[in-house]
Amino acid sequence: MFQQLEKFQLAILGLLLAIALVWGAKSITSSVPKDGISVTGSAYQIVKSDSARLEFQITAKQPTKAAGYALVQKQLPEVLAFVKSKGIEDKDIEVQAYNGYYSYKTNANGMSTNVVDSFNISLPVVVKSNDVEKIKTISTEIQTLLNKGIDINVYRPEYFYSNLADLKVSLLQEATKDAKQRAAAMLKATNNRVGKIQSVRMGVFQITPVDSTNVSDMGISDTSTIDKKVTSVANVVFQIK
């Protein structure tokens, strides 16, 4: 009798395990999309910047603050004249606030003392223009003022494209079309067709120099070059017909 009961219990246990396996397999299968295909499409366009910004500093090192300020004030008109000679108008030139600090003498052991050695002063100037070539020319030629005893520190010019928002919309459309073409090519061998879009996820935009292959998960926004490559990516899931 005990043997019959044991066999009955084993049979019930086996049946329960079989049901669990079938249910688990059904759950896993139902979670896998049978009628969808996920494809990544991309599109890009080469654009030319339509505005630019250049920052530089007139600097001086003098024994006193007054002497440093006087020297920079004397040099400023000549610097502005140079910028204007390149076709820049007064409204596109911004002379910012002075910056300065003291340098202190050191003792025989190389330790800093409280004795003032000199005063270092700088005057930032920002130039903007919708003519990017003018900004490029100024950035490369302003150092010629060194020949006149004017110390200039020049930062890298920044170039911008104003229609970026509209371009992103059109590139996203093109990237979605590209995804559909790729999906169609993949399904052709199975005699299936691309159906409706189930979902779309926009990737980050990469704004890079034209010949750059760099990408970033956070996106790239290059301002160092006049000509830029704007790339859009779209991750699209299509139904399969």
ZADO-1210 file (C-alpha; in nm, 4 decimals, padded with zeros to 6 digits):
<atoms>
<atom x="00.0000" y="00.0000" z="00.0000" code="MET" pos="1"/>
<atom x="00.2801" y="00.2383" z="00.0865" code="PHE" pos="2"/>
<atom x="00.4448" y="00.1663" z="-00.2481" code="GLN" pos="3"/>
<atom x="00.1240" y="00.2554" z="-00.4339" code="GLN" pos="4"/>
<atom x="00.0941" y="00.5825" z="-00.2362" code="LEU" pos="5"/>
<atom x="00.4549" y="00.6693" z="-00.3118" code="GLU" pos="6"/>
<atom x="00.4021" y="00.6054" z="-00.6818" code="LYS" pos="7"/>
<atom x="00.0883" y="00.8228" z="-00.6748" code="PHE" pos="8"/>
<atom x="00.2765" y="01.1096" z="-00.5071" code="GLN" pos="9"/>
<atom x="00.5575" y="01.0844" z="-00.7608" code="LEU" pos="10"/>
<atom x="00.3056" y="01.0945" z="-01.0443" code="ALA" pos="11"/>
<atom x="00.1398" y="01.4081" z="-00.8999" code="ILE" pos="12"/>
<atom x="00.4813" y="01.5733" z="-00.8516" code="LEU" pos="13"/>
<atom x="00.5787" y="01.4934" z="-01.2106" code="GLY" pos="14"/>
<atom x="00.2531" y="01.6375" z="-01.3401" code="LEU" pos="15"/>
<atom x="00.3045" y="01.9598" z="-01.1432" code="LEU" pos="16"/>
<atom x="00.6595" y="01.9956" z="-01.2745" code="LEU" pos="17"/>
<atom x="00.5400" y="01.9417" z="-01.6316" code="ALA" pos="18"/>
<atom x="00.2715" y="02.2094" z="-01.5913" code="ILE" pos="19"/>
<atom x="00.5304" y="02.4515" z="-01.4451" code="ALA" pos="20"/>
<atom x="00.7679" y="02.3915" z="-01.7342" code="LEU" pos="21"/>
<atom x="00.4969" y="02.4436" z="-01.9937" code="VAL" pos="22"/>
<atom x="00.3779" y="02.7639" z="-01.8248" code="TRP" pos="23"/>
<atom x="00.7330" y="02.8956" z="-01.7936" code="GLY" pos="24"/>
<atom x="00.8084" y="02.8262" z="-02.1586" code="ALA" pos="25"/>
<atom x="00.4838" y="02.9948" z="-02.2587" code="LYS" pos="26"/>
<atom x="00.5677" y="03.3033" z="-02.0519" code="SER" pos="27"/>
<atom x="00.9156" y="03.3308" z="-02.2009" code="ILE" pos="28"/>
<atom x="00.7871" y="03.2839" z="-02.5540" code="THR" pos="29"/>
<atom x="00.5140" y="03.5439" z="-02.5104" code="SER" pos="30"/>
<atom x="00.7696" y="03.8011" z="-02.3920" code="SER" pos="31"/>
<atom x="00.9716" y="03.7703" z="-02.7121" code="VAL" pos="32"/>
<atom x="00.8293" y="03.9827" z="-02.9973" code="PRO" pos="33"/>
<atom x="00.7514" y="03.7511" z="-03.2842" code="LYS" pos="34"/>
<atom x="00.6310" y="04.0156" z="-03.5286" code="ASP" pos="35"/>
<atom x="00.8787" y="04.3001" z="-03.4780" code="GLY" pos="36"/>
<atom x="01.2243" y="04.3907" z="-03.6061" code="ILE" pos="37"/>
<atom x="01.4512" y="04.6477" z="-03.4402" code="SER" pos="38"/>
<atom x="01.6761" y="04.8492" z="-03.6715" code="VAL" pos="39"/>
<atom x="01.9090" y="05.1460" z="-03.6260" code="THR" pos="40"/>
<atom x="01.9093" y="05.4079" z="-03.9022" code="GLY" pos="41"/>
<atom x="02.1329" y="05.7111" z="-03.9456" code="SER" pos="42"/>
<atom x="02.1592" y="06.0260" z="-04.1527" code="ALA" pos="43"/>
<atom x="02.4028" y="06.3142" z="-04.1713" code="TYR" pos="44"/>
<atom x="02.4504" y="06.6502" z="-04.3375" code="GLN" pos="45"/>
<atom x="02.7514" y="06.8767" z="-04.3849" code="ILE" pos="46"/>
<atom x="02.6810" y="07.2363" z="-04.2808" code="VAL" pos="47"/>
<atom x="02.8810" y="07.5572" z="-04.2717" code="LYS" pos="48"/>
<atom x="02.8806" y="07.7714" z="-03.9601" code="SER" pos="49"/>
<atom x="02.7044" y="08.1043" z="-03.9961" code="ASP" pos="50"/>
<atom x="02.8378" y="08.2838" z="-03.6890" code="SER" pos="51"/>
<atom x="03.1581" y="08.2903" z="-03.4882" code="ALA" pos="52"/>
<atom x="03.3047" y="08.4172" z="-03.1634" code="ARG" pos="53"/>
<atom x="03.6646" y="08.4996" z="-03.0741" code="LEU" pos="54"/>
<atom x="03.8032" y="08.5917" z="-02.7349" code="GLU" pos="55"/>
<atom x="04.1508" y="08.7276" z="-02.6710" code="PHE" pos="56"/>
<atom x="04.3268" y="08.9177" z="-02.3946" code="GLN" pos="57"/>
<atom x="04.5592" y="09.2154" z="-02.3932" code="ILE" pos="58"/>
<atom x="04.8079" y="09.1406" z="-02.1164" code="THR" pos="59"/>
<atom x="05.0838" y="09.3328" z="-01.9411" code="ALA" pos="60"/>
<atom x="05.3265" y="09.2838" z="-01.6546" code="LYS" pos="61"/>
<atom x="05.4303" y="09.6032" z="-01.4764" code="GLN" pos="62"/>
<atom x="05.5835" y="09.7043" z="-01.1419" code="PRO" pos="63"/>
<atom x="05.2565" y="09.8547" z="-01.0185" code="THR" pos="64"/>
<atom x="04.8849" y="09.8194" z="-01.0808" code="LYS" pos="65"/>
<atom x="04.8643" y="10.1762" z="-01.2088" code="ALA" pos="66"/>
<atom x="05.1439" y="10.1183" z="-01.4588" code="ALA" pos="67"/>
<atom x="04.9820" y="09.7977" z="-01.5840" code="GLY" pos="68"/>
<atom x="04.6446" y="09.9635" z="-01.6263" code="TYR" pos="69"/>
<atom x="04.7969" y="10.2629" z="-01.8060" code="ALA" pos="70"/>
<atom x="04.9876" y="10.0417" z="-02.0520" code="LEU" pos="71"/>
<atom x="04.6839" y="09.8319" z="-02.1469" code="VAL" pos="72"/>
<atom x="04.4707" y="10.1437" z="-02.1842" code="GLN" pos="73"/>
<atom x="04.7332" y="10.2849" z="-02.4190" code="LYS" pos="74"/>
<atom x="04.7420" y="09.9657" z="-02.6286" code="GLN" pos="75"/>
<atom x="04.3656" y="09.9085" z="-02.6474" code="LEU" pos="76"/>
<atom x="04.2912" y="10.1625" z="-02.9258" code="PRO" pos="77"/>
<atom x="04.5517" y="10.0053" z="-03.1536" code="GLU" pos="78"/>
<atom x="04.4113" y="09.6581" z="-03.0909" code="VAL" pos="79"/>
<atom x="04.0575" y="09.7744" z="-03.1669" code="LEU" pos="80"/>
<atom x="04.1789" y="09.9493" z="-03.4812" code="ALA" pos="81"/>
<atom x="04.3301" y="09.6224" z="-03.5993" code="PHE" pos="82"/>
<atom x="04.0036" y="09.4339" z="-03.5382" code="VAL" pos="83"/>
<atom x="03.7991" y="09.6991" z="-03.7210" code="LYS" pos="84"/>
<atom x="04.0400" y="09.6924" z="-04.0141" code="SER" pos="85"/>
<atom x="03.9210" y="09.3337" z="-04.0719" code="LYS" pos="86"/>
<atom x="03.5623" y="09.4504" z="-04.1223" code="GLY" pos="87"/>
<atom x="03.4272" y="09.4188" z="-03.7671" code="ILE" pos="88"/>
<atom x="03.1855" y="09.6867" z="-03.6442" code="GLU" pos="89"/>
<atom x="03.1829" y="09.8471" z="-03.2989" code="ASP" pos="90"/>
<atom x="02.8589" y="09.6707" z="-03.2036" code="LYS" pos="91"/>
<atom x="03.0301" y="09.3335" z="-03.2489" code="ASP" pos="92"/>
<atom x="03.3187" y="09.4143" z="-03.0142" code="ILE" pos="93"/>
<atom x="03.2839" y="09.3747" z="-02.6383" code="GLU" pos="94"/>
<atom x="03.5587" y="09.5009" z="-02.4084" code="VAL" pos="95"/>
<atom x="03.5144" y="09.3244" z="-02.0759" code="GLN" pos="96"/>
<atom x="03.6359" y="09.3960" z="-01.7228" code="ALA" pos="97"/>
<atom x="04.0032" y="09.4000" z="-01.6267" code="TYR" pos="98"/>
<atom x="04.1589" y="09.1073" z="-01.4423" code="ASN" pos="99"/>
<atom x="04.4773" y="09.1337" z="-01.2398" code="GLY" pos="100"/>
<atom x="04.6923" y="08.9828" z="-00.9700" code="TYR" pos="101"/>
<atom x="05.0230" y="09.0472" z="-00.7939" code="TYR" pos="102"/>
<atom x="05.3348" y="08.8355" z="-00.8282" code="SER" pos="103"/>
<atom x="05.5612" y="08.8176" z="-00.5237" code="TYR" pos="104"/>
<atom x="05.9357" y="08.7889" z="-00.4954" code="LYS" pos="105"/>
<atom x="06.0953" y="08.4725" z="-00.3650" code="THR" pos="106"/>
<atom x="06.3771" y="08.4370" z="-00.1149" code="ASN" pos="107"/>
<atom x="06.7037" y="08.2459" z="-00.1501" code="ALA" pos="108"/>
<atom x="06.5239" y="07.9227" z="-00.0659" code="ASN" pos="109"/>
<atom x="06.2692" y="07.9730" z="-00.3426" code="GLY" pos="110"/>
<atom x="05.9903" y="08.0531" z="-00.0971" code="MET" pos="111"/>
<atom x="05.7404" y="08.3263" z="-00.1748" code="SER" pos="112"/>
<atom x="05.7652" y="08.6482" z="00.0261" code="THR" pos="113"/>
<atom x="05.5278" y="08.9374" z="00.0926" code="ASN" pos="114"/>
<atom x="05.7302" y="09.1690" z="-00.1301" code="VAL" pos="115"/>
<atom x="05.5522" y="09.2602" z="-00.4538" code="VAL" pos="116"/>
<atom x="05.7509" y="09.1781" z="-00.7662" code="ASP" pos="117"/>
<atom x="05.5035" y="09.2906" z="-01.0326" code="SER" pos="118"/>
<atom x="05.1387" y="09.3313" z="-01.1211" code="PHE" pos="119"/>
<atom x="04.9913" y="09.1177" z="-01.3989" code="ASN" pos="120"/>
<atom x="04.6909" y="09.2632" z="-01.5754" code="ILE" pos="121"/>
<atom x="04.4705" y="09.1384" z="-01.8587" code="SER" pos="122"/>
<atom x="04.1822" y="09.2889" z="-02.0533" code="LEU" pos="123"/>
<atom x="03.9473" y="09.0375" z="-02.2236" code="PRO" pos="124"/>
<atom x="03.7968" y="09.1362" z="-02.5593" code="VAL" pos="125"/>
<atom x="03.5224" y="08.9373" z="-02.7356" code="VAL" pos="126"/>
<atom x="03.4563" y="08.9710" z="-03.1080" code="VAL" pos="127"/>
<atom x="03.1487" y="08.8261" z="-03.2804" code="LYS" pos="128"/>
<atom x="03.0489" y="08.8142" z="-03.6448" code="SER" pos="129"/>
<atom x="02.8180" y="08.6386" z="-03.8884" code="ASN" pos="130"/>
<atom x="03.1120" y="08.6363" z="-04.1289" code="ASP" pos="131"/>
<atom x="03.3073" y="08.3365" z="-04.0031" code="VAL" pos="132"/>
<atom x="03.5989" y="08.4013" z="-04.2345" code="GLU" pos="133"/>
<atom x="03.6593" y="08.7408" z="-04.0713" code="LYS" pos="134"/>
<atom x="03.6850" y="08.5768" z="-03.7300" code="ILE" pos="135"/>
<atom x="03.9201" y="08.3142" z="-03.8678" code="LYS" pos="136"/>
<atom x="04.1430" y="08.5841" z="-04.0171" code="THR" pos="137"/>
<atom x="04.1561" y="08.7844" z="-03.6945" code="ILE" pos="138"/>
<atom x="04.2398" y="08.4746" z="-03.4898" code="SER" pos="139"/>
<atom x="04.5403" y="08.3949" z="-03.7091" code="THR" pos="140"/>
<atom x="04.6691" y="08.7489" z="-03.7695" code="GLU" pos="141"/>
<atom x="04.6165" y="08.9314" z="-03.4403" code="ILE" pos="142"/>
<atom x="04.9425" y="08.7912" z="-03.3051" code="GLN" pos="143"/>
<atom x="05.1221" y="09.0261" z="-03.5472" code="THR" pos="144"/>
<atom x="05.0582" y="09.2943" z="-03.2832" code="LEU" pos="145"/>
<atom x="05.3386" y="09.1317" z="-03.0851" code="LEU" pos="146"/>
<atom x="05.5743" y="09.3032" z="-03.3275" code="ASN" pos="147"/>
<atom x="05.4451" y="09.6321" z="-03.1866" code="LYS" pos="148"/>
<atom x="05.5065" y="09.5323" z="-02.8277" code="GLY" pos="149"/>
<atom x="05.1445" y="09.4388" z="-02.7559" code="ILE" pos="150"/>
<atom x="05.1118" y="09.1098" z="-02.5703" code="ASP" pos="151"/>
<atom x="04.8041" y="08.9177" z="-02.6899" code="ILE" pos="152"/>
<atom x="04.6699" y="08.5837" z="-02.5670" code="ASN" pos="153"/>
<atom x="04.4282" y="08.4372" z="-02.8212" code="VAL" pos="154"/>
<atom x="04.1771" y="08.1616" z="-02.7503" code="TYR" pos="155"/>
<atom x="04.0503" y="07.9214" z="-03.0153" code="ARG" pos="156"/>
<atom x="03.7630" y="08.0741" z="-03.2155" code="PRO" pos="157"/>
<atom x="03.4196" y="07.9174" z="-03.1793" code="GLU" pos="158"/>
<atom x="03.1953" y="07.8538" z="-03.4810" code="TYR" pos="159"/>
<atom x="02.8182" y="07.8014" z="-03.4610" code="PHE" pos="160"/>
<atom x="02.5327" y="07.6978" z="-03.6892" code="TYR" pos="161"/>
<atom x="02.2047" y="07.8773" z="-03.6167" code="SER" pos="162"/>
<atom x="01.9596" y="07.6404" z="-03.7940" code="ASN" pos="163"/>
<atom x="02.0586" y="07.3391" z="-03.5895" code="LEU" pos="164"/>
<atom x="01.7122" y="07.2848" z="-03.4366" code="ALA" pos="165"/>
<atom x="01.5400" y="07.2581" z="-03.7764" code="ASP" pos="166"/>
<atom x="01.8210" y="07.0432" z="-03.9119" code="LEU" pos="167"/>
<atom x="01.7845" y="06.7954" z="-03.6256" code="LYS" pos="168"/>
<atom x="01.4172" y="06.7431" z="-03.7121" code="VAL" pos="169"/>
<atom x="01.4863" y="06.6752" z="-04.0793" code="SER" pos="170"/>
<atom x="01.7803" y="06.4467" z="-04.0005" code="LEU" pos="171"/>
<atom x="01.5680" y="06.2439" z="-03.7610" code="LEU" pos="172"/>
<atom x="01.3167" y="06.1907" z="-04.0416" code="GLN" pos="173"/>
<atom x="01.5943" y="06.0797" z="-04.2757" code="GLU" pos="174"/>
<atom x="01.7377" y="05.8468" z="-04.0123" code="ALA" pos="175"/>
<atom x="01.3957" y="05.6842" z="-03.9705" code="THR" pos="176"/>
<atom x="01.3691" y="05.6351" z="-04.3474" code="LYS" pos="177"/>
<atom x="01.7147" y="05.4796" z="-04.3469" code="ASP" pos="178"/>
<atom x="01.6057" y="05.2411" z="-04.0713" code="ALA" pos="179"/>
<atom x="01.3065" y="05.1333" z="-04.2808" code="LYS" pos="180"/>
<atom x="01.5275" y="05.0679" z="-04.5845" code="GLN" pos="181"/>
<atom x="01.7605" y="04.8560" z="-04.3732" code="ARG" pos="182"/>
<atom x="01.4708" y="04.6621" z="-04.2275" code="ALA" pos="183"/>
<atom x="01.3329" y="04.5966" z="-04.5778" code="ALA" pos="184"/>
<atom x="01.6717" y="04.4663" z="-04.6932" code="ALA" pos="185"/>
<atom x="01.6954" y="04.2342" z="-04.3934" code="MET" pos="186"/>
<atom x="01.3434" y="04.0962" z="-04.4441" code="LEU" pos="187"/>
<atom x="01.3699" y="04.0513" z="-04.8198" code="LYS" pos="188"/>
<atom x="01.5454" y="03.7169" z="-04.7862" code="ALA" pos="189"/>
<atom x="01.2566" y="03.5802" z="-04.5761" code="THR" pos="190"/>
<atom x="00.9837" y="03.7062" z="-04.8105" code="ASN" pos="191"/>
<atom x="00.8518" y="03.9360" z="-04.5372" code="ASN" pos="192"/>
<atom x="00.7736" y="04.3055" z="-04.5573" code="ARG" pos="193"/>
<atom x="00.8137" y="04.6029" z="-04.3253" code="VAL" pos="194"/>
<atom x="00.4959" y="04.7001" z="-04.1420" code="GLY" pos="195"/>
<atom x="00.3989" y="04.9926" z="-03.9219" code="LYS" pos="196"/>
<atom x="00.6334" y="05.1521" z="-03.6721" code="ILE" pos="197"/>
<atom x="00.5905" y="05.0114" z="-03.3234" code="GLN" pos="198"/>
<atom x="00.8338" y="05.2444" z="-03.1486" code="SER" pos="199"/>
<atom x="01.1028" y="05.5034" z="-03.2218" code="VAL" pos="200"/>
<atom x="01.3874" y="05.6102" z="-02.9975" code="ARG" pos="201"/>
<atom x="01.6032" y="05.9046" z="-03.0981" code="MET" pos="202"/>
<atom x="01.9754" y="05.8733" z="-03.0370" code="GLY" pos="203"/>
<atom x="02.2046" y="06.1616" z="-02.9441" code="VAL" pos="204"/>
<atom x="02.3301" y="06.3951" z="-03.2155" code="PHE" pos="205"/>
<atom x="02.6976" y="06.4033" z="-03.3067" code="GLN" pos="206"/>
<atom x="02.8207" y="06.7437" z="-03.4298" code="ILE" pos="207"/>
<atom x="03.1802" y="06.6884" z="-03.5340" code="THR" pos="208"/>
<atom x="03.4445" y="06.8105" z="-03.7782" code="PRO" pos="209"/>
<atom x="03.3740" y="06.6760" z="-04.1269" code="VAL" pos="210"/>
<atom x="03.6550" y="06.4199" z="-04.1253" code="ASP" pos="211"/>
<atom x="03.6047" y="06.3081" z="-03.7644" code="SER" pos="212"/>
<atom x="03.4878" y="05.9582" z="-03.6706" code="THR" pos="213"/>
<atom x="03.4464" y="06.0354" z="-03.3011" code="ASN" pos="214"/>
<atom x="03.1204" y="05.9513" z="-03.1259" code="VAL" pos="215"/>
<atom x="03.0025" y="05.9883" z="-02.7675" code="SER" pos="216"/>
<atom x="02.7161" y="05.8415" z="-02.5673" code="ASP" pos="217"/>
<atom x="02.6458" y="06.1950" z="-02.4468" code="MET" pos="218"/>
<atom x="02.6712" y="06.3449" z="-02.7960" code="GLY" pos="219"/>
<atom x="02.9347" y="06.5794" z="-02.9387" code="ILE" pos="220"/>
<atom x="02.8893" y="06.9509" z="-03.0075" code="SER" pos="221"/>
<atom x="03.1988" y="07.0714" z="-03.1904" code="ASP" pos="222"/>
<atom x="03.2636" y="07.4469" z="-03.2149" code="THR" pos="223"/>
<atom x="03.6229" y="07.4327" z="-03.3383" code="SER" pos="224"/>
<atom x="03.5581" y="07.4092" z="-03.7139" code="THR" pos="225"/>
<atom x="03.3654" y="07.6121" z="-03.9688" code="ILE" pos="226"/>
<atom x="03.2404" y="07.3080" z="-04.1610" code="ASP" pos="227"/>
<atom x="03.0611" y="07.0524" z="-03.9449" code="LYS" pos="228"/>
<atom x="02.9092" y="06.7092" z="-03.9866" code="LYS" pos="229"/>
<atom x="02.5759" y="06.6686" z="-03.8077" code="VAL" pos="230"/>
<atom x="02.4741" y="06.3050" z="-03.7604" code="THR" pos="231"/>
<atom x="02.1406" y="06.1723" z="-03.6357" code="SER" pos="232"/>
<atom x="02.0586" y="05.8177" z="-03.5220" code="VAL" pos="233"/>
<atom x="01.7133" y="05.6601" z="-03.4806" code="ALA" pos="234"/>
<atom x="01.6384" y="05.3212" z="-03.3250" code="ASN" pos="235"/>
<atom x="01.3115" y="05.1973" z="-03.4778" code="VAL" pos="236"/>
<atom x="01.1025" y="04.8856" z="-03.4195" code="VAL" pos="237"/>
<atom x="00.8833" y="04.7860" z="-03.7180" code="PHE" pos="238"/>
<atom x="00.6073" y="04.5314" z="-03.7463" code="GLN" pos="239"/>
<atom x="00.6760" y="04.2371" z="-03.9782" code="ILE" pos="240"/>
<atom x="00.4184" y="04.1555" z="-04.2419" code="LYS" pos="241"/>
</atoms>
